[in-house]
Amino acid sequence: RDTFIELSAPPINTHNRTASTLAASSNQMSGGGAAGRAWGRPDVTPETTSRDLVGEQSQIMKDQDDSLDAMYEAMKRTKHIAVEIGKEADEHVGLLDEMDSKVARNTSRIKNATRQVEDVEVQSSTKCLWFLICIIFVGVIVTTILAIKM
């Protein structure tokens, strides 16, 4: 815990009311009711002293402090996890940037290779080759026919 709130209680001498005084005040406020109930608390009886109530209040405050300490530790762990996640995210952003530049470079290379393949395809048109194949085929047929007639 980084900051502590210090509560100062007034001296007990000035607040020496007993539980019976509290119970009587409660009866006056609620307009009667059970003599043993102070502010709706059945555990406060006329025999309960202000020291008992202060002790109970101290225990409640100790329990609250323990709960706050546990919450603080959980928040510290959560902060640590969040910081680690942030570091990991930053590292991944760097890796993604690097991958993006490599993808862009390879995309450029692929476009260039595709253009070169298209150029080769246009230059080596198969129309001429098919024409030559047809002429050779006709020549073979003609020489075969002439060879058979002779």
C-alpha positions in Angstrom: 0.0 0.0 0.0 1.5 3.3 -1.0 -0.6 5.7 1.1 -2.1 5.1 4.5 -5.0 7.1 5.9 -4.6 7.6 9.5 -7.7 7.8 11.5 -7.4 9.4 14.9 -10.0 8.5 17.4 -11.0 10.9 20.1 -9.9 10.0 23.6 -12.0 7.3 25.2 -12.5 9.5 28.3 -14.7 11.9 26.3 -16.8 9.1 24.9 -17.4 6.9 27.9 -20.9 6.0 27.0 -21.8 2.4 27.7 -23.8 0.1 25.6 -26.9 0.6 27.8 -26.7 4.3 26.9 -26.4 3.4 23.3 -29.3 1.0 23.6 -31.4 3.6 25.3 -30.6 6.1 22.5 -31.6 3.5 20.0 -34.9 3.0 21.7 -35.6 6.7 21.6 -34.6 7.0 17.9 -36.6 4.0 16.8 -39.6 4.8 19.0 -39.3 1.9 21.3 -38.5 -1.7 20.3 -36.3 -4.3 22.0 -34.1 -2.9 24.7 -31.2 -5.0 23.5 -31.0 -3.6 20.0 -28.7 -0.7 19.4 -29.1 0.5 15.8 -30.6 -2.8 14.7 -27.8 -4.9 16.3 -29.1 -7.7 18.5 -25.6 -8.4 19.8 -25.3 -5.1 21.7 -26.7 -5.6 25.1 -26.6 -3.3 28.2 -23.6 -5.2 29.4 -21.6 -4.4 26.3 -19.1 -1.6 27.0 -17.7 1.0 24.7 -14.4 -0.8 24.9 -16.1 -3.9 23.5 -17.5 -1.9 20.7 -14.2 -0.2 20.0 -12.5 -3.6 20.0 -15.1 -4.9 17.5 -14.6 -1.8 15.4 -10.8 -2.3 15.5 -11.3 -5.9 14.4 -13.6 -4.8 11.5 -11.0 -2.2 10.5 -8.2 -4.9 10.7 -10.3 -7.2 8.5 -10.9 -4.3 6.0 -7.1 -3.5 6.0 -6.4 -7.2 5.3 -8.9 -7.2 2.4 -7.4 -3.9 1.0 -3.9 -5.5 1.2 -5.1 -8.5 -0.7 -6.8 -6.2 -3.3 -3.6 -4.2 -3.5 -1.5 -7.3 -4.2 -4.0 -8.5 -6.8 -3.8 -5.1 -8.5 0.0 -5.2 -8.4 -0.1 -8.6 -10.1 -2.6 -7.3 -12.6 -0.4 -4.3 -13.4 2.6 -6.6 -13.9 0.6 -8.8 -16.2 -0.6 -5.7 -18.2 2.9 -4.4 -18.5 4.2 -7.7 -19.8 1.3 -7.9 -22.3 2.2 -4.4 -23.4 5.9 -5.4 -23.9 4.8 -8.5 -25.9 2.4 -6.4 -28.0 5.2 -4.0 -28.8 7.5 -6.9 -29.8 4.8 -8.3 -32.1 4.3 -4.9 -33.7 8.0 -4.9 -34.6 7.8 -8.4 -36.0 4.7 -7.4 -38.0 6.4 -4.3 -39.4 9.4 -6.4 -40.5 7.1 -9.0 -42.1 5.2 -6.2 -43.9 8.3 -4.9 -45.5 9.4 -8.4 -46.6 5.9 -9.0 -48.1 6.1 -5.7 -49.9 9.5 -6.5 -51.3 8.5 -10.0 -52.4 5.3 -8.7 -54.0 7.4 -6.4 -56.1 9.6 -9.3 -57.1 6.6 -11.4 -58.0 5.2 -8.6 -60.2 8.6 -8.3 -62.0 8.8 -12.0 -62.6 5.2 -12.1 -63.9 6.0 -9.3 -66.3 9.1 -11.1 -67.6 7.0 -14.3 -68.1 4.5 -12.3 -70.1 7.3 -10.9 -72.2 8.7 -14.3 -72.9 5.3 -15.6 -73.8 4.7 -12.8 -76.4 8.2 -13.2 -77.8 7.9 -17.0 -78.3 4.6 -17.1 -79.8 3.6 -20.7 -80.7 1.8 -19.6 -83.8 5.0 -19.7 -85.8 5.9 -23.1 -84.4 2.6 -24.6 -85.4 2.9 -23.2 -88.9 6.4 -24.8 -89.3 5.1 -28.1 -87.9 2.2 -28.1 -90.4 4.6 -27.3 -93.4 7.0 -30.1 -92.3 4.0 -32.5 -91.9 2.8 -31.7 -95.5 6.4 -32.1 -96.8 6.6 -35.6 -95.2 3.2 -36.6 -96.7 4.3 -35.4 -100.2 7.6 -37.2 -100.0 5.9 -40.3 -98.8 3.4 -40.2 -101.7 6.2 -39.6 -104.2 8.3 -42.4 -102.8 5.3 -44.8 -103.1 4.7 -43.9 -106.7 8.2 -44.5 -107.8 
